[in-house]
Amino acid sequence: MTDDNSVLGLATVRRNRGISLKQISDSTKIGIRALEAIEQGEFRKLPGGIYATSYIRQYARAIDYDEGVILALYFRQTTLGEARTASSKSTYRTWGTPSTATGR
């Protein structure tokens, strides 16, 4: 298995420390797919909100890695994704006709 898809060399760091994804999954109760997504930087595969940041923090602690570095990457990617989504939406808002807006 190669680390071609691993961001920040996380898979290599984990393996060099003798830690398997199963061990991390067992201790954190985070699914292996989510752990793989973190290693590959595919944060959109994680559950949203506080769960994503919690998973990242737990993973970083499990491999004794600076959680701030991984979180910075996560926030950069999610902020860019939100910016792209916002720019693709229309800037005009559609309002109802006066009769539907007042409920008459």
N, C-alpha and C positions, 0 to 999 in steps of 0.2 A: 504494500500500500504506500502510495506517495503522498506528499503534502502539497501537491500542486494546487489544491483547492483551499488550503488552510490559510487564513488570514493571520498575520502577525506571528506565524510559526507556532500557533497554539498547539496543534497536534504534536509537533516535535517536542515542544516544552513538556507537554503531558507525558509523552512516551519516555523522554529522557529522565523523568522523575519516577518512572516505573508505575504510572497510574493508568488504569484502563478506563474506558468510558463506562463500562459496567460498574466498576467500583464507585465512580462519581455518581452514577444513576442510583445505585443502592443507597449511598449515604445522603443524597440530596432529594431523592424521590422525583428527580427530573428525568423524563424519558430520553432514551439514547438519541432519538431523532432530533430532539431539541438541542441536545449537547453537540451533535454533529453540525446542526445549523449554526450554532455559535462559533464553532471552530472554522466553519467555512464562510463566516460573515454573512450568512443568509438570514438576517434578522427578521425579515418579513414572514418567515416560517414559524416564528415564536408567537405565543399568545400576546396580545396587546397590553399596553399600559404597564402597570406596576409589576405584572408577572414577568415581562421581558427583562426589565432591569434587575429584578430579583434573581432570575435564572442566570443572568450574566455575572452578577456579583457572586453567587454561589459557585459557579463554575470557576471563576477566577480564584476564589479562596481555596477551592479543592486542588488546584494545581499550583498554588502559591504564586500567583501572577498579579500584577498591579491591575486591579479592577477598573481603575480610572482610565487606563489606556483602552480597554475593550469598550467601556461605556462611551468614551469620546467617539470611537468609531461608530458605535450604535447610534448615538445622537446625530452625528454628521450624516449618516445614511438615512435616518428617518426624517431629519429636517429637510434634506434634499428631496426625498420622496414626497413630502408634504408640499414643498414649494413647486415641484413639477405638477402635482395634482391641482393645486390652486391656480397655477398659470394656465392649465388646460381648460378650466371652467370659465364660463362666460362671466364677464364683469358686470353685465347688466342683470338687473333683477326684474322678474316678471311680476307685475302687480295685477290684481283682479280689476275688473271694471268697477266704477264707483258703486254700482248697485250690489255687486257681490262682495265688495270690501265692507260695506255697511250692513250686509246681511238682509237687505230689502229685496 
